[in-house]
């Protein structure tokens, strides 16, 4: 028994125990079911990642163009390529749905692992408190979209989870690792952090830079860390930063109250923490358990929460970092407190028996809470047995008993995570009403491929998520006007204004817009302006209005949906008056996209004001050297129109005239023979072709090409420095 106990107390056994418990809770049985995951935003993320795997990777791209959503948008320019890249490699061995679910589960596992690493006292000594702290953090249920915890991950914020975990690991290797190459290793994790999500990177970078500058290390190692970081991030991050003016500021209303920052599930441990700090603050200082990192995370999240300027960083995101700082300090304080208790105990004492007794009670509560769900118990009963066996084999260890008690309390208090895991990982195909979506999609496949706008409604959650119809491009040959990655498309605001008039209960997610709720005819006008081919109603009220509209043609019903044709065009001559908008410089364009309140007049403001007057005038962005004028012709004939993710081509009978192309503008589009493309209100592009055949290609810009070459140069420099450093390490 003693030998078994010693084995279980080893580093490997502790890691395996926490990993196994977490994997069982995450429903490994459902993860390996071959279905299509759903739930919240996650149910739509599959579209973008599927495009990444099928269209980008075969062409050696990490970002590009997608027509799947919003009339076209730049995909993975402003969103993060590491999770889809992980899914791609997993997809080599597993079906897409399984690979996607493994990727999602891995983000939570990695967050817990990063907590354990960062709370280690030495590089190789496993921190059982760190593992418990990680579980506590990911199992908080007081928020579902800010990122970091499991609830946010299941809502689609897995990128944030990866970024946070990589950020923690970058700090660990910088300040605690004894590896000879700890600086370059930490820079790799920092690069992965940046390419997984921007917000954790911006929060962590100042403290990382402080440690990087203050820690003594050979110059070649520091140069190696810089070159590796630049090699990994330059290509993606430079194109993101330089194109920020082509994003949408969602204008979320910032929080201002303290109770929006301090959530209910973190408040009790703050009170306990205050008591522990009063009792043991001298021990914490003496043991150096509290470090600059913990204090920085708390103070920076507090300061930014109350004083960050309104703009791209929504202060609600800072809740995750405040929780992280509190959890770190709380578990470090608990560790000091227990060390003092352990100093006085000998053998099995009343305290360990008490901990075991409360652990058993909490596990009973956990069992009772989910006893009516047999599919849950298939994995929850093994969790209970694992904890009990581990507790009995470590009966003399007060540290293990306390941490098992904490783990048991965590499991006993979860309220909705098991349901959400079950909902997401049983997939679309596991929903009772999924046959209605399958029927709709089957009939859509009989129609000519087109752009679809559909009536949003929260009741569609019964199919897996309210965003179910965002999967139209995944399951059919059509594209959807509505999608995720709202910030990534400059067409986003105009779509949501339009659909607000075509829905009984619109979501209206973009702040600061004048929506047209209940103005159905105006919404139909916008269908034509946005080049929509089909409209799908969901409620009886909207179906009735569509039936009575002489501008919509009823095609078929597939209960509860009705599908209508919109006789719009993708290419038009611009006959309206032209309002020229002179291009602002790059710096002003970036600043106007990042901050809400600036004196800079940007294109979006002019286009937004023009959205009600598109029949009379168009705003066109041109440089001062180009003179354009509207067309006085009305006999446009467009033939052989093809719109793909890489090229738009057609024949026109009016070369030399200003043509509107109803595909979202982005500077990577280039016309082979003609002028343009010009950004044109609301968010599309216009060109003046020199010949009847018009071809517009999505190409890498000069910046992207140069940043790619710079990345290659940095990578080669890194290899040279590494080889030389490795030889020196072997000699010593």
C-alpha positions as CSV (number, residue, x, y, z in Angstrom):
1,X,0.0,0.0,0.0
2,X,2.8,2.4,0.9
3,X,4.6,1.8,-2.5
4,X,1.3,2.4,-4.3
5,X,0.7,5.6,-2.4
6,X,4.2,6.9,-3.1
7,X,3.7,6.1,-6.8
8,X,0.4,8.1,-6.8
9,X,2.1,11.0,-5.2
10,X,4.6,11.2,-8.0
11,X,4.5,14.1,-10.5
12,X,3.1,11.9,-13.3
13,X,0.4,10.4,-11.2
14,X,-0.8,13.8,-10.0
15,X,-0.9,15.1,-13.6
16,X,-2.7,12.0,-14.9
17,X,-5.3,12.2,-12.1
18,X,-6.2,15.8,-12.9
19,X,-6.1,15.1,-16.6
20,X,-8.3,12.1,-16.4
21,X,-10.9,13.8,-14.1
22,X,-11.1,16.7,-16.5
23,X,-11.3,14.6,-19.6
24,X,-14.1,12.6,-18.1
25,X,-16.0,15.7,-17.1
26,X,-15.6,17.1,-20.7
27,X,-17.5,14.0,-22.0
28,X,-14.9,12.2,-23.9
29,X,-17.6,9.7,-24.9
30,X,-19.3,12.5,-26.9
31,X,-16.1,14.1,-28.2
32,X,-15.4,11.0,-30.2
33,X,-18.9,10.7,-31.7
34,X,-18.8,11.6,-35.4
35,X,-21.2,14.5,-35.5
36,X,-21.3,18.3,-36.1
37,X,-20.8,20.2,-32.9
38,X,-23.1,23.1,-32.1
39,X,-24.1,25.4,-29.2
40,X,-23.8,29.2,-29.1
41,X,-21.2,30.7,-31.5
42,X,-19.5,27.3,-31.6
43,X,-22.2,26.0,-33.9
44,X,-21.2,28.5,-36.5
45,X,-17.4,28.4,-36.1
46,X,-17.4,25.2,-38.0
47,X,-18.1,27.1,-41.2
48,X,-14.9,29.2,-41.0
49,X,-12.7,26.4,-39.8
50,X,-14.0,24.2,-42.6
51,X,-13.1,26.9,-45.1
52,X,-9.6,27.2,-43.6
53,X,-9.0,23.4,-43.9
54,X,-10.5,22.9,-47.4
55,X,-9.5,26.2,-49.1
56,X,-6.7,27.9,-47.3
57,X,-4.4,25.1,-46.2
58,X,-4.2,23.4,-49.7
59,X,-3.0,26.8,-51.0
60,X,-0.5,27.3,-48.1
61,X,-2.5,30.2,-46.7
62,X,-3.3,31.2,-43.1
63,X,-5.8,33.8,-44.2
64,X,-7.8,34.8,-47.4
65,X,-11.2,35.6,-48.7
66,X,-14.5,33.9,-48.0
67,X,-17.9,34.5,-49.6
68,X,-19.6,32.4,-47.0
69,X,-20.9,35.3,-44.9
70,X,-21.6,39.1,-45.1
71,X,-21.4,39.3,-48.9
72,X,-17.8,38.3,-48.6
73,X,-15.2,39.1,-45.9
74,X,-11.5,38.6,-45.1
75,X,-11.2,35.4,-43.2
76,X,-8.5,35.0,-40.5
77,X,-7.2,38.5,-41.1
78,X,-8.8,39.7,-38.0
79,X,-9.6,36.4,-36.3
80,X,-7.0,33.9,-35.1
81,X,-5.4,31.1,-37.1
82,X,-4.0,28.8,-34.3
83,X,-7.3,27.0,-33.4
84,X,-8.1,26.2,-37.1
85,X,-4.5,25.1,-37.6
86,X,-4.8,22.7,-34.7
87,X,-8.1,21.4,-36.1
88,X,-6.4,20.8,-39.4
89,X,-3.8,18.6,-38.0
90,X,-6.3,16.7,-35.9
91,X,-8.5,16.3,-39.0
92,X,-5.7,14.3,-40.6
93,X,-6.5,11.5,-38.1
94,X,-10.2,12.2,-37.1
95,X,-13.4,13.2,-38.9
96,X,-13.9,17.0,-38.9
97,X,-16.5,17.1,-36.2
98,X,-14.4,14.9,-33.9
99,X,-11.3,17.0,-34.6
100,X,-13.2,20.2,-33.9
101,X,-14.4,18.9,-30.5
102,X,-10.9,17.7,-29.5
103,X,-9.6,21.1,-30.4
104,X,-12.2,22.7,-28.1
105,X,-11.6,20.4,-25.2
106,X,-7.8,20.8,-25.6
107,X,-8.2,24.6,-25.0
108,X,-9.7,24.0,-21.5
109,X,-7.2,21.3,-20.7
110,X,-4.4,23.6,-21.7
111,X,-5.7,26.4,-19.4
112,X,-5.7,24.1,-16.4
113,X,-2.2,22.9,-17.3
114,X,-0.9,26.4,-17.6
115,X,-2.2,27.3,-14.1
116,X,-0.4,24.3,-12.7
117,X,2.8,25.2,-14.4
118,X,2.7,28.9,-13.4
119,X,2.0,28.1,-9.8
120,X,5.0,25.7,-9.4
121,X,7.6,26.7,-6.9
122,X,10.3,25.1,-9.0
123,X,10.4,24.1,-12.6
124,X,10.0,20.4,-12.1
125,X,7.8,20.2,-9.0
126,X,4.2,19.7,-9.8
127,X,1.8,22.1,-8.1
128,X,-1.3,20.3,-7.0
129,X,-2.7,23.7,-5.9
130,X,-2.1,25.0,-9.4
131,X,-4.1,22.2,-10.9
132,X,-6.9,22.8,-8.4
133,X,-6.8,26.5,-9.2
134,X,-7.0,25.8,-12.9
135,X,-10.1,23.6,-12.3
136,X,-11.7,26.3,-10.1
137,X,-11.0,29.0,-12.8
138,X,-12.4,27.0,-15.8
139,X,-15.5,25.8,-13.9
140,X,-16.7,29.3,-12.9
141,X,-20.2,29.8,-14.3
142,X,-20.9,33.5,-13.7
143,X,-20.1,34.5,-17.3
144,X,-20.3,32.9,-20.6
145,X,-18.7,35.1,-23.2
146,X,-15.7,36.9,-21.7
147,X,-13.3,34.0,-22.3
148,X,-11.1,31.7,-20.2
149,X,-13.6,29.6,-18.4
150,X,-15.3,26.5,-19.8
151,X,-18.6,28.2,-20.2
152,X,-17.1,30.8,-22.5
153,X,-15.2,28.1,-24.4
154,X,-18.5,26.2,-25.1
155,X,-20.0,29.5,-26.3
156,X,-17.2,29.6,-28.9
157,X,-14.4,31.5,-27.1
158,X,-11.9,28.6,-27.4
159,X,-9.4,31.0,-29.1
160,X,-9.3,33.1,-25.9
161,X,-8.7,30.0,-23.9
162,X,-5.7,29.0,-26.0
163,X,-4.3,32.5,-25.9
164,X,-4.6,32.7,-22.1
165,X,-2.9,29.3,-21.7
166,X,-0.1,30.2,-24.0
167,X,0.3,33.5,-22.2
168,X,0.7,31.7,-18.8
169,X,3.2,29.3,-20.3
170,X,5.2,32.2,-21.8
171,X,5.5,33.7,-18.3
172,X,6.4,30.3,-16.7
173,X,9.3,29.6,-19.1
174,X,10.5,33.2,-18.6
175,X,10.6,33.3,-14.8
176,X,10.6,29.7,-13.5
177,X,12.0,27.3,-16.1
178,X,15.6,26.2,-15.8
179,X,15.8,25.2,-19.5
180,X,18.9,26.6,-21.3
181,X,16.6,27.8,-24.0
182,X,13.8,29.2,-21.8
183,X,13.8,32.6,-23.5
184,X,13.2,31.3,-27.0
185,X,10.7,28.8,-25.7
186,X,8.8,31.5,-23.9
187,X,8.8,33.6,-27.0
188,X,7.2,30.8,-29.0
189,X,4.4,30.6,-26.5
190,X,4.0,34.4,-26.6
191,X,3.7,34.2,-30.4
192,X,1.1,31.5,-30.1
193,X,-0.7,33.7,-27.6
194,X,-0.8,36.6,-30.0
195,X,-2.0,34.4,-32.9
196,X,-4.7,32.8,-30.8
197,X,-6.3,36.0,-29.4
198,X,-5.3,39.7,-29.1
199,X,-6.6,40.5,-25.7
200,X,-4.6,38.2,-23.5
201,X,-1.5,39.2,-25.5
202,X,-2.1,42.9,-24.8
203,X,-2.7,42.2,-21.1
204,X,0.4,40.0,-20.7
205,X,2.9,41.7,-22.9
206,X,3.8,44.6,-20.5
207,X,4.7,42.2,-17.6
208,X,6.4,39.8,-20.1
209,X,8.5,42.7,-21.4
210,X,9.4,43.7,-17.8
211,X,10.6,40.2,-17.0
212,X,12.4,39.8,-20.4
213,X,14.3,43.0,-19.8
214,X,15.1,42.4,-16.1
215,X,16.1,38.7,-16.3
216,X,19.8,38.0,-16.9
217,X,20.4,35.9,-19.9
218,X,23.0,35.6,-22.6
219,X,22.5,38.1,-25.4
220,X,22.3,35.4,-28.1
221,X,19.4,33.8,-26.3
222,X,17.5,37.1,-26.1
223,X,18.2,37.8,-29.8
224,X,17.0,34.3,-30.6
225,X,13.8,34.9,-28.7
226,X,13.1,38.1,-30.6
227,X,13.9,36.5,-34.0
228,X,11.6,33.4,-33.3
229,X,8.8,35.7,-32.2
230,X,9.0,37.8,-35.3
231,X,9.3,34.8,-37.5
232,X,6.1,33.4,-36.2
233,X,3.9,36.5,-36.0
234,X,5.1,39.0,-38.6
235,X,3.1,37.7,-41.6
236,X,-0.2,37.5,-39.7
237,X,0.0,40.4,-37.2
238,X,1.3,43.1,-39.7
239,X,-1.6,42.5,-42.1
240,X,-4.1,42.6,-39.2
241,X,-2.7,45.9,-37.8
242,X,-2.4,47.6,-41.2
243,X,-5.9,46.7,-42.2
244,X,-7.7,47.7,-39.0
245,X,-9.7,50.4,-40.8
246,X,-11.5,47.7,-42.6
247,X,-13.0,46.2,-39.4
248,X,-16.3,47.0,-37.7
249,X,-16.2,48.5,-34.2
250,X,-19.1,46.7,-32.4
251,X,-19.4,49.6,-30.0
252,X,-20.3,47.5,-26.9
253,X,-21.4,49.6,-24.0
254,X,-18.7,49.5,-21.3
255,X,-19.5,48.4,-17.8
256,X,-19.1,50.9,-15.0
257,X,-20.2,49.1,-11.8
258,X,-17.9,47.2,-9.5
259,X,-20.4,44.3,-9.3
260,X,-20.1,43.8,-13.1
261,X,-16.4,43.0,-12.5
262,X,-16.7,41.0,-9.3
263,X,-19.0,38.1,-10.0
264,X,-21.0,36.0,-7.5
265,X,-18.8,32.9,-7.7
266,X,-15.6,34.9,-7.1
267,X,-16.9,37.1,-4.3
268,X,-16.8,34.4,-1.6
269,X,-13.2,33.6,-2.2
270,X,-12.3,37.3,-2.1
271,X,-13.7,37.4,1.5
272,X,-11.8,34.3,2.4
273,X,-8.7,35.7,0.7
274,X,-8.9,38.9,2.7
275,X,-8.9,36.8,5.9
276,X,-6.0,34.7,4.8
277,X,-4.0,37.7,3.9
278,X,-4.6,39.3,7.2
279,X,-3.5,36.1,9.0
280,X,-0.7,35.1,6.7
281,X,0.6,38.1,4.8
282,X,4.0,37.9,6.5
283,X,4.3,34.3,5.5
284,X,3.4,35.1,1.9
285,X,6.0,37.9,1.7
286,X,8.6,35.7,3.4
287,X,8.1,32.8,1.2
288,X,7.9,35.0,-1.9
289,X,4.8,33.2,-3.0
290,X,3.2,36.5,-4.1
291,X,5.1,37.9,-7.1
292,X,4.9,40.9,-9.4
293,X,2.8,38.9,-11.9
294,X,-0.1,38.3,-9.5
295,X,-0.2,41.9,-8.5
296,X,0.1,43.1,-12.1
297,X,-2.8,41.0,-13.3
298,X,-5.1,42.3,-10.5
299,X,-4.1,46.0,-10.8
300,X,-4.0,46.1,-14.6
301,X,-7.5,44.5,-14.9
302,X,-8.9,47.0,-12.3
303,X,-7.3,50.0,-13.9
304,X,-8.3,49.1,-17.4
305,X,-11.8,48.1,-16.4
306,X,-12.5,51.6,-15.1
307,X,-10.3,53.8,-17.3
308,X,-9.8,52.1,-20.7
309,X,-11.0,54.4,-23.5
310,X,-14.1,53.3,-25.3
311,X,-13.2,51.4,-28.4
312,X,-12.1,48.0,-29.6
313,X,-11.3,46.7,-26.1
314,X,-14.6,46.1,-24.3
315,X,-13.9,46.2,-20.6
316,X,-16.2,43.2,-19.9
317,X,-13.3,41.1,-21.2
318,X,-11.2,42.2,-18.1
319,X,-13.4,40.1,-15.8
320,X,-11.5,37.0,-16.9
321,X,-8.1,38.5,-15.9
322,X,-9.4,39.8,-12.6
323,X,-10.7,36.3,-11.8
324,X,-7.4,34.9,-12.8
325,X,-5.4,37.1,-10.5
326,X,-7.8,36.5,-7.5
327,X,-7.6,32.7,-8.1
328,X,-3.8,32.7,-8.2
329,X,-3.4,34.7,-5.0
330,X,-6.2,32.8,-3.2
331,X,-4.6,29.3,-3.9
332,X,-1.1,30.6,-3.0
333,X,-2.5,31.8,0.3
334,X,-4.3,28.5,0.9
335,X,-1.0,26.8,0.2
336,X,0.9,28.8,2.9
337,X,-1.9,28.3,5.4
338,X,-1.9,24.5,4.9
339,X,1.9,24.4,5.1
340,X,1.6,25.9,8.6
341,X,-1.0,23.4,9.6
342,X,1.1,20.6,8.1
343,X,4.0,21.7,10.2
344,X,2.2,20.8,13.4
345,X,0.4,17.6,12.4
346,X,1.8,14.1,12.8
347,X,0.2,11.2,11.0
348,X,-3.6,11.1,10.4
349,X,-5.2,13.8,12.3
350,X,-8.7,15.2,12.7
351,X,-8.2,17.6,9.9
352,X,-7.6,15.0,7.2
353,X,-10.5,12.9,8.3
354,X,-12.7,16.1,8.3
355,X,-11.6,16.9,4.7
356,X,-12.3,13.4,3.6
357,X,-15.7,13.4,5.2
358,X,-16.7,16.7,3.5
359,X,-15.2,15.4,0.2
360,X,-17.5,12.4,0.4
361,X,-20.5,14.6,1.1
362,X,-19.7,16.9,-1.9
363,X,-19.3,13.9,-4.2
364,X,-22.7,12.6,-2.9
365,X,-24.2,16.1,-3.8
366,X,-22.6,15.9,-7.2
367,X,-24.0,12.4,-7.8
368,X,-27.5,13.3,-6.6
369,X,-27.7,16.4,-8.8
370,X,-27.0,14.5,-12.0
371,X,-28.5,11.1,-11.0
372,X,-31.4,11.5,-13.3
373,X,-29.2,11.8,-16.4
374,X,-27.8,8.3,-17.0
375,X,-25.6,9.4,-19.9
376,X,-23.9,11.9,-17.6
377,X,-23.4,9.3,-14.9
378,X,-21.6,6.9,-17.2
379,X,-18.6,9.2,-16.8
380,X,-19.4,11.1,-13.6
381,X,-19.4,7.9,-11.5
382,X,-15.8,7.1,-12.6
383,X,-14.9,10.6,-11.6
384,X,-16.4,10.0,-8.1
385,X,-14.5,6.7,-7.7
386,X,-11.2,8.2,-8.9
387,X,-11.4,11.0,-6.3
388,X,-12.3,8.6,-3.5
389,X,-9.6,6.1,-4.4
390,X,-7.0,8.9,-4.6
391,X,-8.2,10.2,-1.3
392,X,-8.0,6.8,0.5
393,X,-4.5,6.2,-0.9
394,X,-3.3,9.6,0.4
395,X,-5.1,9.5,3.7
396,X,-2.0,10.8,5.6
397,X,-1.5,13.8,3.2
398,X,-3.4,16.9,4.3
399,X,-2.4,18.7,1.1
400,X,-3.9,16.1,-1.2
401,X,-7.0,15.8,1.0
402,X,-7.6,19.6,0.9
403,X,-7.1,19.8,-2.9
404,X,-9.5,16.8,-3.4
405,X,-12.0,18.6,-1.2
406,X,-11.7,21.7,-3.4
407,X,-12.1,19.6,-6.5
408,X,-15.2,17.9,-5.0
409,X,-16.7,21.3,-4.0
410,X,-16.1,22.5,-7.6
411,X,-18.0,19.5,-9.0
412,X,-20.8,19.7,-6.5
413,X,-21.5,23.4,-7.3
414,X,-21.6,23.2,-11.1
415,X,-25.1,24.0,-12.4
416,X,-25.3,24.1,-16.2
417,X,-21.9,23.0,-17.6
418,X,-22.9,19.3,-17.9
419,X,-26.0,20.3,-19.8
420,X,-24.1,22.6,-22.1
421,X,-21.4,20.0,-22.8
422,X,-24.1,17.4,-23.6
423,X,-25.9,19.9,-25.8
424,X,-22.8,21.0,-27.8
425,X,-21.2,17.6,-28.2
426,X,-24.3,15.6,-29.2
427,X,-24.2,17.9,-32.2
428,X,-26.8,19.2,-34.6
429,X,-27.7,15.7,-35.6
430,X,-28.7,14.9,-32.0
431,X,-31.4,17.6,-31.8
432,X,-35.0,16.5,-32.0
433,X,-35.9,19.1,-34.7
434,X,-32.8,18.8,-36.8
435,X,-34.9,17.1,-39.5
436,X,-36.6,20.4,-40.2
437,X,-33.2,22.0,-41.1
438,X,-32.2,19.0,-43.2
439,X,-35.4,19.3,-45.1
440,X,-34.8,23.0,-45.7
441,X,-31.2,22.4,-46.8
442,X,-32.3,19.6,-49.2
443,X,-34.7,21.9,-50.9
444,X,-32.2,24.8,-51.0
445,X,-29.8,22.5,-52.9
446,X,-32.3,22.5,-55.8
447,X,-32.0,26.2,-56.2
448,X,-29.3,28.1,-58.2
449,X,-26.5,29.0,-55.8
450,X,-27.1,32.4,-54.2
451,X,-26.8,34.8,-51.3
452,X,-29.3,34.2,-48.5
453,X,-30.6,36.5,-45.8
454,X,-32.8,34.8,-43.2
455,X,-35.0,35.9,-40.4
456,X,-33.1,35.5,-37.1
457,X,-35.0,34.2,-34.0
458,X,-33.8,32.9,-30.6
459,X,-36.3,30.0,-30.9
460,X,-34.0,28.4,-33.4
461,X,-31.8,27.3,-30.5
462,X,-33.9,24.1,-30.6
463,X,-31.9,23.2,-33.7
464,X,-28.6,23.5,-31.8
465,X,-28.0,27.3,-31.7
466,X,-29.9,30.4,-32.7
467,X,-27.2,30.8,-35.3
468,X,-28.1,27.5,-37.0
469,X,-28.7,29.0,-40.4
470,X,-25.2,30.5,-40.4
471,X,-24.2,26.9,-41.4
472,X,-25.9,27.3,-44.8
473,X,-22.5,27.5,-46.5
474,X,-21.3,24.4,-44.7
475,X,-24.2,22.2,-45.6
476,X,-25.3,23.7,-49.0
477,X,-23.8,25.4,-52.0
478,X,-25.3,28.8,-51.0
479,X,-23.9,31.6,-48.9
480,X,-25.4,33.4,-45.8
481,X,-25.5,37.1,-45.3
482,X,-25.3,36.6,-41.5
483,X,-22.3,34.9,-39.9
484,X,-19.8,35.2,-37.1
485,X,-16.7,37.3,-36.8
486,X,-18.8,40.5,-36.9
487,X,-15.7,42.7,-36.4
488,X,-14.1,41.2,-39.5
489,X,-16.5,42.5,-42.1
490,X,-17.3,46.1,-43.0
491,X,-20.7,44.9,-44.3
492,X,-21.7,43.7,-40.8
493,X,-23.5,46.9,-39.7
494,X,-25.5,47.2,-43.0
495,X,-26.6,43.6,-42.8
496,X,-27.9,44.0,-39.3
497,X,-29.7,47.2,-40.1
498,X,-31.4,45.5,-43.1
499,X,-32.4,42.3,-41.3
500,X,-33.8,44.2,-38.3
501,X,-36.7,45.2,-40.6
502,X,-37.2,41.6,-41.8
503,X,-37.4,39.9,-38.4
504,X,-40.0,39.7,-35.7
505,X,-37.3,39.7,-33.0
506,X,-34.0,41.0,-34.4
507,X,-30.8,40.7,-32.4
508,X,-29.4,44.2,-33.3
509,X,-25.9,43.3,-31.9
510,X,-23.9,46.3,-33.3
511,X,-24.2,49.3,-30.9
512,X,-24.9,52.9,-32.1
513,X,-26.9,52.0,-35.2
514,X,-30.4,53.2,-36.1
515,X,-32.2,50.0,-36.7
516,X,-35.4,49.7,-38.8
517,X,-37.4,47.3,-36.6
518,X,-40.9,46.5,-38.0
519,X,-40.2,48.3,-41.3
520,X,-40.5,45.3,-43.6
521,X,-40.7,47.2,-46.9
522,X,-37.5,49.1,-46.1
523,X,-35.8,45.8,-45.2
524,X,-36.8,44.5,-48.7
525,X,-35.2,47.6,-50.2
526,X,-32.0,46.7,-48.5
527,X,-32.2,43.1,-49.8
528,X,-31.9,44.6,-53.3
529,X,-29.1,47.0,-52.3
530,X,-27.1,44.2,-50.7
531,X,-27.4,41.8,-53.7
532,X,-29.4,39.2,-51.8
533,X,-30.8,36.3,-53.9
534,X,-33.1,34.6,-51.4
535,X,-34.9,35.4,-48.2
536,X,-36.0,32.8,-45.6
537,X,-38.8,33.7,-43.1
538,X,-39.2,31.8,-39.9
539,X,-42.2,33.3,-38.1
540,X,-45.8,33.5,-39.4
541,X,-45.8,37.3,-39.1
542,X,-42.8,37.7,-41.4
543,X,-44.0,35.0,-43.7
544,X,-47.3,36.8,-44.2
545,X,-45.5,40.1,-44.9
546,X,-43.3,38.4,-47.4
547,X,-46.2,36.8,-49.1
548,X,-47.9,40.2,-49.5
549,X,-44.8,41.8,-51.0
550,X,-44.8,42.2,-54.8
551,X,-41.0,42.4,-54.7
552,X,-40.5,38.9,-53.3
553,X,-41.4,35.7,-55.2
554,X,-42.5,32.7,-53.1
555,X,-40.6,29.6,-53.9
556,X,-41.5,26.9,-51.4
557,X,-42.2,26.2,-47.7
558,X,-40.3,23.8,-45.5
559,X,-42.0,24.0,-42.1
560,X,-41.5,26.3,-40.3
561,X,-39.5,28.1,-43.0
562,X,-40.6,29.8,-46.2
563,X,-38.2,30.7,-49.0
564,X,-38.6,33.7,-51.3
565,X,-36.6,34.8,-54.3
566,X,-35.2,38.3,-54.5
567,X,-34.6,39.5,-58.1
568,X,-31.6,41.6,-57.2
569,X,-28.3,41.9,-59.2
570,X,-24.7,41.6,-58.1
571,X,-23.4,44.1,-60.7
572,X,-24.9,47.5,-61.5
573,X,-23.8,50.7,-63.2
574,X,-23.6,53.6,-60.7
575,X,-26.0,56.2,-62.1
576,X,-26.4,58.0,-58.8
577,X,-24.6,61.2,-57.8
578,X,-21.2,60.5,-56.5
579,X,-19.9,61.9,-53.3
580,X,-16.1,61.6,-53.3
581,X,-14.5,60.6,-50.0
582,X,-10.8,61.3,-50.0
583,X,-8.7,58.5,-48.5
584,X,-7.4,59.2,-45.0
585,X,-3.9,58.3,-44.2
586,X,-3.2,54.9,-42.7
587,X,-2.6,56.2,-39.1
588,X,-6.0,58.0,-39.0
589,X,-7.7,54.9,-40.5
590,X,-6.3,52.7,-37.7
591,X,-7.1,55.1,-34.9
592,X,-10.7,55.6,-36.0
593,X,-11.2,51.9,-36.0
594,X,-9.7,51.3,-32.5
595,X,-11.2,54.2,-30.6
596,X,-14.8,55.2,-30.6
597,X,-14.6,58.9,-29.9
598,X,-12.2,60.6,-32.3
599,X,-12.3,63.7,-34.5
600,X,-11.4,61.6,-37.5
601,X,-14.1,61.3,-40.2
602,X,-14.0,57.8,-41.6
603,X,-15.6,56.2,-44.6
604,X,-18.1,54.2,-42.5
605,X,-19.6,57.3,-41.1
606,X,-20.3,58.7,-44.6
607,X,-21.5,55.3,-45.9
608,X,-23.8,54.9,-42.8
609,X,-25.3,58.4,-43.5
610,X,-25.8,57.4,-47.1
611,X,-27.5,54.1,-46.5
612,X,-31.0,55.6,-46.7
613,X,-30.1,57.4,-49.9
614,X,-28.5,54.7,-52.0
615,X,-30.9,55.3,-54.9
616,X,-29.9,59.0,-55.1
617,X,-26.1,59.0,-54.3
618,X,-23.1,56.8,-53.6
619,X,-20.0,57.6,-51.5
620,X,-16.9,56.5,-53.3
621,X,-13.4,56.5,-51.7
622,X,-10.7,57.5,-54.1
623,X,-7.3,59.1,-53.9
624,X,-6.8,62.7,-54.9
625,X,-5.2,61.8,-58.2
626,X,-8.2,59.9,-59.6
627,X,-11.3,61.5,-61.1
628,X,-14.4,59.4,-61.5
629,X,-17.9,60.1,-62.6
630,X,-21.2,58.3,-62.5
631,X,-22.6,56.5,-65.6
632,X,-25.4,57.9,-67.7
633,X,-26.1,54.6,-69.3
634,X,-28.9,52.2,-68.2
635,X,-28.5,49.3,-70.7
636,X,-26.1,47.2,-68.6
637,X,-25.8,43.5,-69.6
638,X,-23.7,41.3,-67.5
639,X,-23.0,37.7,-68.5
640,X,-20.9,34.8,-67.3
641,X,-20.7,36.2,-63.8
642,X,-18.5,34.1,-61.5
643,X,-17.7,34.9,-57.8
644,X,-15.3,32.7,-56.0
645,X,-13.0,33.2,-53.0
646,X,-10.1,34.1,-55.3
647,X,-11.7,35.8,-58.3
648,X,-14.6,37.8,-59.6
649,X,-15.1,37.7,-63.4
650,X,-17.9,38.7,-65.8
651,X,-18.5,40.2,-69.2
652,X,-20.0,43.7,-69.5
653,X,-21.4,45.6,-72.5
654,X,-20.3,48.9,-71.0
655,X,-16.5,49.1,-70.5
656,X,-15.3,52.4,-69.4
657,X,-18.3,53.0,-67.1
658,X,-18.3,52.9,-63.3
659,X,-19.6,49.4,-62.2
660,X,-20.8,48.6,-58.7
661,X,-19.8,45.1,-57.5
662,X,-21.9,43.9,-54.5
663,X,-19.0,42.1,-52.8
664,X,-17.4,43.6,-49.7
665,X,-14.4,45.8,-50.3
666,X,-11.0,44.9,-49.1
667,X,-7.7,46.3,-50.4
668,X,-6.4,42.9,-51.6
669,X,-8.9,42.9,-54.5
670,X,-7.1,44.0,-57.7
671,X,-8.5,44.6,-61.2
672,X,-6.4,43.3,-64.1
673,X,-7.4,45.9,-66.7
674,X,-9.1,49.0,-65.4
675,X,-9.4,51.4,-62.5
676,X,-10.3,50.4,-58.9
677,X,-11.6,48.7,-57.0
678,X,-12.8,51.7,-55.0
679,X,-14.6,51.4,-51.7
680,X,-18.2,52.3,-52.4
681,X,-21.2,52.8,-50.1
682,X,-22.5,50.9,-48.3
683,X,-19.4,48.6,-48.1
684,X,-18.9,47.3,-51.6
685,X,-16.5,48.0,-54.4
686,X,-16.7,49.7,-57.8
687,X,-14.4,49.5,-60.8
688,X,-14.0,51.1,-64.2
689,X,-13.1,48.2,-66.6
690,X,-11.1,49.0,-69.8
691,X,-12.6,46.0,-71.7
692,X,-15.7,43.9,-71.9
693,X,-14.1,41.0,-69.9
694,X,-13.6,42.1,-66.3
695,X,-11.4,40.1,-63.9
696,X,-10.8,41.1,-60.3
697,X,-8.4,38.9,-58.2
698,X,-7.8,38.6,-54.5
699,X,-4.1,38.8,-54.2
700,X,-1.4,39.2,-51.6
701,X,-0.5,42.8,-51.0
702,X,3.1,44.1,-51.1
703,X,3.0,44.3,-47.3
704,X,2.0,40.6,-47.0
705,X,4.7,39.5,-49.4
706,X,7.3,41.5,-47.6
707,X,6.2,40.4,-44.2
708,X,6.3,36.8,-45.4
709,X,9.9,37.3,-46.6
710,X,10.8,38.9,-43.3
711,X,9.4,35.9,-41.5
712,X,11.5,33.6,-43.5
713,X,14.6,35.7,-42.9
714,X,13.8,35.8,-39.1
715,X,13.3,32.0,-39.1
716,X,16.7,31.4,-40.8
717,X,18.4,33.8,-38.4
718,X,16.7,31.9,-35.5
719,X,18.0,28.5,-36.9
720,X,21.6,29.9,-37.2
721,X,21.6,31.3,-33.7
722,X,20.0,28.1,-32.3
723,X,22.6,25.8,-33.9
724,X,25.4,27.9,-32.5
725,X,23.9,28.1,-29.1
726,X,23.1,24.4,-29.0
727,X,26.8,23.6,-29.8
728,X,27.9,25.8,-27.0
729,X,25.4,24.2,-24.5
730,X,26.7,20.7,-25.5
731,X,30.3,21.8,-24.9
732,X,29.5,23.1,-21.4
